[in-house]
Structure formats: C-alpha cells, structure tokens
Amino acid sequence: MAGAYAAVHAHPEGESTAARLALTAAEYGYDGLAIRNHGNHPAEYDCEEIADTYGIDVVTGVEVRAEDPGQATGFVGSHRDRATIVAVHGGNRRINEWAVTQPAIDVLAHPTAGDDGGVDDVLARTAADNGVRLELSLAPVLRAEGGTRVQAIRELGRLWTLIETYETPYVVSADPASHLAEWGRLAERNRGRRSERFVEPGVWRPEES
C-alpha cells in the first residue's frame, strides 16, 4: 500500500527546488513527492538522485492548464507518456465536464475554482466511473481571509458531500495530515501500466517463471 505523498509546484513555478521540497517532505515523514508543475513551467530535477539522497519516492507529474477541451486534449496527449501523473487544472465548466470523462487524466485539479467551475452530481458520478480523482484543495482555506475563506470552506463541504455520495476517488493538497496516500497509489498504478505485463485495466500477462 502506498504511503503519504505530497503534491508540489517546484522551481521555477514555486520558490523551492524539487530537491529542497524533497528534503522538507522527508523531514516531515512523507513517503514520496509528486512534482506537478504546469506544463509551461517545467521543473528540472533527477528523480533517482533526489530519491537516493533523501530516501523518498519522487514522481514526475504535470498539471495541464488549457482554455478549452480541444487544447487540453493536445496537452494531455503530449505529456501522458512522459509524466507518471497527469492532472488538469479545472474551474472552467467545459474543462471540468470534459476532464471527468477522460480515463487518461488522473486528477481534476481545482475543480471549484473560477466563476463557472464547480462539481455537481453528474460530474462526480462521471469522475467515479472513469477513475478521475477530484482534488480537495485546501489552499484557499489556508491562504484566504474573510468572506473568500468562508466561501472556500463551503465549496469544499459541498464537494466532499458529492465525493462521499458517489464514492468518487480524490486527492487532498496542502494538508499533510490527510488523504495524501492517493498520490502514491496513482504513481504505483501508472508505473505498473508501463510494464510489459500490462495489457489493459484488470488484465495482466503472467509473470515468467
């Protein structure tokens, strides 16, 4: 079973390098780190070197940001073979509706961001059917104040109710004490699918004796 993984934005998108984030994650007892920079701000790092140095798993990921489903389709296709975890930055209603129908997408990130974003019963059920994780992002709760923070808490509550109702898979970001293991399970599953034994979901070639 996968342990606790943190999903982060590393330099140049974030302030810290992947190696510095890995050191912090290791100090706080995480088992792994998923680097999820947006596609136009890739981070440069050596997974094996960082893993050997700090003793935690380092997972290559990307968070795709697109204006519409057509553009997103191209971006996902260009990253899917290279990234272990592919997330799509949501919040736009059209992006949300498209992303939850795509088994090639691992995570719909920030689904409640934006003026026309959000998740309803249909989206939550569709995400569950296609194995697309919904992200519970605590960033607005941790960083905002006043009415903005109150609204973010309400949106998280509504999203959590839908996740529970439809048993939709999910990930949590910016919360070290919660459901971070899902990032590790995603990495484990997708790495397995790259092996020569994988045929299709649920079908594996037998191991050679």
N, C-alpha and C positions, 0 to 999 in steps of 0.2 A: 504494500500500500504506500502511495506517495505521501511524503511529509508536507510540511508547510512551505509554500513558495510565496515570495513577494514579486509583484509585477511593477517594473520601474521604467522611468524615462531617463536614460543616461546622457551624458555629454555627447554631442553639442546641444541636444534638446533640453537636457537637465543641467544642473550645476555640477554634478559629480560624475566622475568617470565610472565605467562599469566595474573596474577593479575596486574603486573606493566603496561603491554600493555593495559589492560582494563582501568586503571586509565588514561593513556595518551589519549586513544580513547575517553573516556568520557569528558575529558577536552577540546578536540577539537570538541566536538559536534556530534560524531558518535552515531548511534543508536545501533550498535552491532559490534561484533568482531568474525571473523571466524578463529579458530586455525587450521592451515594447515601444521603441521609438516610432514616431510617424515615419512613413516611407520617404519623405523628403528631408529627413534629418537622421540618417543612419548613424549608428554608433560604431566605432572601430574598437574591436576587442578580440582576444583569443580565448575562446571558451575553455579549452583544455588547460591553458596556462593559469587562468584565474581559478579554475576548479582545483588544480593541483596546489596552488598557493594557499587558498583559503578553505579548502575542504568542503565546498558546497557545489551543487549542480548549477550550471549556467545554461540557460535555454535561450536560443535565438528566437526572437519574435518580431512582429511588426504590427503597428496599428494603422490601418489604411484610412485615409480621410479623402472623401470624394464628394463632388457636388450632386451626383445623380447615380442611379444604379448602373447605367452603361459605363461610366468612367470607373466606378468601383469594380465592376467585373474585370476590366483590364488590369487594374492594380492588383486585385486578388490573384489573378492568373499569373502575373509576373513574380509574385512573392511566394506562392504556395509551395513550390518545390524547394525553396531556399530557407524558408522560415519554419521552425517547428510549430510555432503558434501564430495564427493569423487572426487578428481582431479587426473589426470595422468600427470606426468612430460613428456613432449614431446620433440621434437627436432630431434629424430630419425625418419626417414621416415616411417619405418614399424610400429612404435608405433603410429605415427600421423594417418596413414591410418586406423589402427585398432581402435583407440580410438574414432574417429568420427562416427563409425558405432555402438557404444555401448550406448544404452539409459541409462544403469546403471551408466554411467560416467557423472558427472555433468560438469566438466571443463577439457579441454585440456590445461594444463599449459605450458608456454614457447614453443609454437609450432614452433617458428622460430629459436630456439637455435640449436647448433650443425652444423656440416658440411653438413649433408644430411637432415636437417629438412626443415621447410617451409610449407606454405599452398598455394595450387593452387585452381583453380575454382572448381574442383571436390571435394576436401576436404571441402571447405567452404560450398558448396551446401549440401554435405552429413551431415555435422555437423548441419546445419539448419534443415534438415529433421528429425534428431534424437534428437534434443534438447540439443546437446552438446555445451556448451559455449566455445568460444575461448578466451584465455587470451591475453589482450594487456598489456604486462609487460613493465613498464617504467623504471625498474631497470637498464638496460644497458644505457639508456639515462641519467639517473641521476648520475650513478657512473663511467661510462667510459669516456675516453677523446679521442681527436683527431679523427683519421680515424675510430676507433671502434665505437665511439659515432655517427659519421655521418652515418655509415652503419646501426646501430640500428635504427636511425630515418627513414632511407629509408625503412627498413623492416617493421616498424610499419605503415608507409604510405601505403605500398602495402597491408598489412593485413587489414587495415581499409577500403581500397577500396573494397576488397573482401567481408568484413562484410556488407558494405552498399549495394553492388550489390545483394547479396543473402539473405539479412536480417537475417544474422546469429546472434544468441544470443551471448553476450560477457560479459566479466568482465574486469575491469581495476584494476591493482595492482600498488601500490606505487604512487597513485595520489589522495589525499584526496578531490580534487575539482571535480572529475569526476564520472564515472558510477558505483560507489560502491554499489548502491542500489541493483544491480543484485545478490550480495552475500546474501543479506537479502531475496530476492524473492526466491532464491534457498532453503534457510533454511525453509521458510514458506511452500513452496510446498512439500518438502520432509518430513517435520514433519506431514503435512496433510496426506500423503500417508501411514503413520504408524498408522493412526487412524482406528478404527474398521469400520468406514463408507466407507473407500476407497475400491473400487472393482478393478478398472483399470483406466488408464488415461481417464478422461472425464466421468467416471461412479462412482456415489456415492450412498450408501444406504441412504434412507430418515432418517431424524432425528426423534427420538421417541418423541411423544408428552407427 
